[in-house]
Amino acid sequence: MSNAIFGVIFHWLGGLASGSFYVPYKGVKKWSWETYWLVGGFFSWIICPILLATVLTKDVFGVLSSQSPATLGWTFMFGALWGTGGLTFGLAMRYLGMSLGMGVALGYCAAFGTLLPPFFKLFFPTIPVPETLVEIASSTAGKVTLLGVGVCLIGIFIAALAGATKEKEMSEEDKKKAIAEFSFKKGILVATFSGIMSACFSFGLTAGNPIGEASAAAGTSIIWSGLPKLIVVMLGGFVTNFVWCVGLNIKNRTGYQYLASHARPEHAGLTSTGGEHGGGSASGPQASSSDLAIPMLGNYLFSALAGITWYFQFFFYTMGETQMGKFGFASWTLHMASIIIFSTMWGWIFHEWKGSSKKAYRLIASGIAILILSTIIIGIGTYLKGSGGGH
């Protein structure tokens, strides 16, 4: 039985994890982006999904082996496509800046991830979807839920507008530092691609519904039944990210960092090399041996913590999805909204909005308030559906 209130709470916890996962990476020293991203990724994409599904569900490998090639193939494929979205996300940041790039990319991600899965029932009969949009809109509860989705998209747009306002107010010197390769045209194209591809995670979870159903049939509690399909979706994302990161390790000659106790001089000032947080390397001044020492234990611990935190966004996502009833399609909107809410919170904590005008503050505050309102509306719509009302 679904419970909309718990569904919203779980999605908020997932958003908190997603909005916070990058904070531990700030403790990583003298590793390139591809190195710490892949180390954290092993925990995100491989270790956590398998470990928690094994502990919390029944006969996870038996459930997976019983699935049809079509189910596993669709679920894996969408996971791999989602992986490309994460990798190109950094380009959107490079061309549009952090605030505007994140707002636009997540806006597309929320829209496509929320609204497209219900169309799969019409065009892909082999991928089960509870209801089409037409069926959803035929009830009062469905209309309320769709209203919540629309309100969420408005909130995301206003949050993006706040980011654009903030960046417009920056000095030319600071703007060049932040958006050295600013290109609105390129940025919109990349953000569109990134948003659509990132939304494929939602599609992957939809394609993996038979896995969750089989897990429940094997005796798994409904609240944990979505964990086995995360193994398949994230395996697809792992393959994409693994190929990209290893390619960067080879190209930038940074593969030694996984085992080395000291960084090479040319990598002493390395901050990022591409992918999600795209950019070039920056060599710092001549450094002594102690300056080049890599804190191996700390780097692995911080990367592992980041990876585990990142995984928990989808751990809570699957829990929330099980509580949303037939309106599970709205889960993606709640997820995107909560990410923006909590990532903005961290932005305030780290003074990223310092020096912004009152207009920018009003916009971001309004955007966050509207996003919170949207989660309440979606929760009401799902509650009406779960209680049998609104028909």
N, C-alpha and C positions, 0 to 999 in steps of 0.2 A: 504493500500500500504506500502510495506516495505521500510526502509531507512537504509542502511548498516552503514552509518556514525553514526547515532543516536544509532543503535544497539550496535556498539563497545563502544560508550561513556557510555551507560547504563551499559554494562558489566564491564567497568572499574570502574564505581561508585560502583557496587556490589562488585568488588574485593577490593576496598578501605574499604568498610564496613566490609567485612570478614577479611581483614588483620588487621583491627583496633579494632575489637569488644572486644578483650581480654584486651586491655589497661585499661578500667574502672575497671576491676576485681582487678587490682593492688591496688586500693583504699579500697578494702574489708579487714577488720581486724578481726581476731579471729573467723572466720567461717571456717569450713571444706569445702573441695572441693565440696562434694555432696550437701551441704546446699546452697552455693551461685550459683552453677550450676543449681539447680532446681528452685531457685527463679528467676534467669535470664531467665531460660527456659520457665517459665510461660508466660513471656512477649514475648519471641521468638516464641513459639509453639502454644500458645492459644490466648492471648490478642491481639497482633498486627495483626495476620492473619484475625481474625474475625472482629476487629474494622475497619481496612482499607478496607477490602472487602465490609463491610456493607456501608461504607461512599462513596466509589468510584465506586461501581458497582450497577447494577440494580437487585433487587429481588434475592439477593444472596442465601437465604435459599430456595426459590422456585426453583432456578436453581439446587441446590444440590439435593433437594427432587425428581426432575424429572429424575435423572440419574439412569441408570441400576445398579443392584447389582454388575455386573461384573466390570463396570467402577469404582465404588466406592471401590470395594474390591481390585482390582489391584493397584489402586492409594494408598490406605491405606497400603497395604502389602509392597509395595516398600518403603513407608515412614518409616515403622517399621524396614525394613532391613537397610535402610540408618541410622537409629538411632543406630544400632549395630556397624556400621562402625565408627561413631563418638566416641563411647565408647571404642572401641579397638584401636583407634588412639593413645591413650596415651601409650599403650604397645609398639607400634612401636617406640615412643620417648624413652621409657625406655631401649629398647634393642639396638637401633641404634644411639641414641642421637638426639637432636632436629633438627639439620640441615639435616643430612642424612635421618633420619626417616621421616621428613616432605617431603623432596624431593622425596623419593621412594614412599611413600603413595600417595602423590598428583600426581605423575607420573602415577601410576596405575589408580588412580581415573580419571585422564584426558583421558587416553587411553580407558578404559572401558566405561566411561560415554559418550564419543564422538562417538566411533565406533560401539558399540553394539546396541544402539536403532534402527539404520536403518535395522538391521537384524530382528527386531521384525515383520516387514511386511511379512517376509518369514515364520517365525515359530509361530507367534501369530497373526493371521488375525484379531482378535477382538480388538487389540490395534493398532489404526491408526498411521501410520508413513508416512510422505509425500513421500519419495522416498527410495529405497534400495541403498546400496553402488554402485551396478552395474549401476543403473540408474544415480546416481550422477556423477560417473566417466565417463559417456558417453558424457558429455558436457565440453567445455573449462572452463566455470565458475566453474563447479564441480571439475575439476582437480586443478584449482587454489585454491579452498577452501581446498581440501584434502592436497595440498602442504602446506598450512598454518598450518593444523593440524600436519603434519609431522615435520615442523619447530618448532612448539610449543613443541612437545615431545623432540626434540633435546635440546631445551632451558631448559626444566625441568631437563633433564639428566645432563647437564652442571652445573646447579644450585645445584643439588644433589652432583655432583663431587666436587664443591667448598666447600660444607658443610663437605664432607668427608676429604678433604684436611685440612680444618681448624681444625677439631677435631684431625687429625693425628698429627698436630703441637702442640697440647696442652701438657702440662707437665703431667707426670703420676699422680701427685697429683690432678691436675685439672680434668684430664680425669676420675679419679675414682669418683670425686664429681659429674661430669656431666653424666657419663655413668657407674654407679656402677655395673649394671647387663648386660654389653655389651655382646651380642650374635648375630653374624651376621646371623647365620642360623635361629634362632628363630625370629629375627627381620624381615628378608625377608618374612618369612611365615606370620607373623602377619601383616606386611605392605601390603602384597598381599591381605589378607582377608579384612583388613580395607579399602584399596583402592577400591576393588570390591564392598563391601557393601556400602561405601560412594557414589559410582557412582549410586547406586539405586535411589538417588534423581532425577537424570536425567531421569531414567526409569519411576519414579513416575509421573514426569511432562508430559512425553510422554503418559503414560496411562491415564492421566487426561485431554488430549486434548479435549474430548467431553464436559467436563465441561466448558472449555474456549469458545468453539464454542457456547454452549447453553447460556453462559453469553453474548456473542456478539449478539446473536439472540434476547436476551431480551432487547437490547438497550444499552448495555455497550460499551463505546469507546474501540476500539480494543487494545489500549495500556494498559488498565486496565483489560482486559478480562482474564488474567492468574491468577489474585488474588484469585478467588474462589477455584481453584484447590490447591492452597497453604494451604488452611484450612485443606483439607483432607490429603495431604502428611505430613504436619507438625503434624497433630493429630497422625499419625502413629509413627512419631519420638518421640512425647511426651510420648506415652505409653511406648516405650522401655526405654527412659531415666528416666521416673517417677519410673518405677519398679526398675531400677538399683539404682537410688539415694536413694529411700526409703529403699531399701535393705541395702545400705551402712549406712544410718542413724540408722537402727536397729542394724546392726553388730557393728558399731563403737560407738553406743550410743550418737549420735550427733543430734538427732531429737529435743532436747530441744533448740537448737541454734536459731530456727526460732522466738522464743518468749522471750528467756532469756536475761537479761541485763548484765550477767556476764558469761564468759566461765569457764568451770571446769578446775582445775589445770592441769589435764592430757592432756587437749586440748590447753593449752596456747600457745604452739609452733607449732600447727598443720598447715601444709602448703598444704598438699594434701593427699587424701586417695584412689585414684584410678580413674578409668574412663579415660577421655581424657588426663588428666595430671597426669597419674598414679604415684604412689609412696607411701611410708608409712608415718605414723605420726611421728613427732619429738617433744618430750616434751622439753620445754625450762627450764630455771632455775626457782627456787621458785619465785613467783610473789605476789605482794600485791593485795588487792581488786581493786585498781585503775588500776593496770596493767592488770587485767582480765576483765575489763569493755568492753562490746561489743558496738561499736557505731552503734546502731540499725538503726537509720535513714539514716546514711551515707551508711551502708551496703546495705540497700534496694534500695537506690537511685543509687549507683554504679552498683549493680546487674541489676537493671531495665535498666539503660543506656546501659550496656553491651548487655543485651538481645534484646533491641530495635535495637541497632546497628547491631547485628548479623542478626536479621530478615531482615533488609534492604538490605542485600546482595541478598536475593532471591526476594525481592520486585523489585529491579532494574533488577535482572536476568529475571524475567517474562516480564518486559518492554522491555528489550533488545531482548528477544526471539521473541516477536511479530514483531520486525523490521528485523529479519534475513531471512524472506521469507522461501523458501523450504529448506534452509540450516540451519534450526534451530538446527540441530544436532551439528553444530560447536560452539553453544553457550557454551557448557560445557567446551570446550577447552579454549575459551576466559576467562571464569570464573576462571578456574584453573590457567591460566597464570597470570591474574591480581592479584589473591590472593598472588602468590609467589612474584610478583613485589612489592606489597605494604607491605607484611609482612617482606620482606627483607629491605624495607625502614625503618620500625620501628626498625628492628634489628640494623641498622646503627645509628638511633637516640639514642637507648639505649646502644650503644657501645658494642653490642654483637660480633662484628668483630674486636674489639680492640686487637692488638698484632698479628693479622694474617699476613702471609707473602704476598709479592707482587703477588706470584702465586695464592693464594687464592682470593685476590682482583681481579686479572685479570679474573679468572674463573667466579666469581659471577657477575662481570660487563659484561662479555661476555654473560653469561646466561640471564641476564636481558635484554640486548640489543636484543638478539635473540627472547626472548619472546615478546618484543615490536614489532619486525619485523613480528612475526607470526600474531599478531592481525591486523596489516596493511594488510597482504596478505589475511587473511580470510575476512576482510572488503571489499577488492577489488573483491574477488570471489563472495561475496554476492551481491555486487553492480552490477556486470555483470549479475547475475541471475535476480536481480530485474529490471534491465533496459531492459531485454529481449535479451541481447547479449550473446555471448559465446556458442551458440548452434551448 
